[in-house]
Amino acid sequence: MNIEPVILEGVLVRLEPMKDDHHAALCKAGLVSELWLWTINQCETFEDMRRYMNTALDEANRGVALPFVTIDKNSQTVVGSTRFGNIDLNDKKVEIGWTWINPAWQRSYVNTEAKLLMLAHAFEVWDCNRVELKTDRLNEKSRNAIRRLGAAEEGILRSHMLTDSGRRRDTVFFSILREEWPEIKIRLQERLKHRL
């Protein structure tokens, strides 16, 4: 697996490696309190976004993450962010997560194509055996979105993580395996066709 920064480009969405100079655009897209309700991070100020980005970029420098900004190609607008994280070269697995999309772009083609691009990269370029996704047990919107991808729900880790607000989060784990990817890829491509 080559964990170098890469641009993932689709028909409607482009995922560009996160850089320091994306700060203003990410603030414009992401300083919306409802986006952070069920995440471990609180991101409500310019400084919060800077800390969020610094963590992502530090993990990228250590080779355990690859953070992106999510761009709507038609408007050339940064509409969110997502990340490959917990990269495990030995076991050939990766997590897709830290995904947030400005509410105006939710339930559109953005998440569908972004996940299609990332899953294709994980399975077809990195040759992963497994892709993991996880979310807060209370985040039904996210759980449903992950289920719609075709990921299998594996279970709940109770009191798994401490959020910035001090709440102990129960985390739901999902996965997609290499042998499941071809069918899921077709399903995502079909769903994307209907959104074009």
Disulfide bonds with the S-S distance in Angstrom:
none
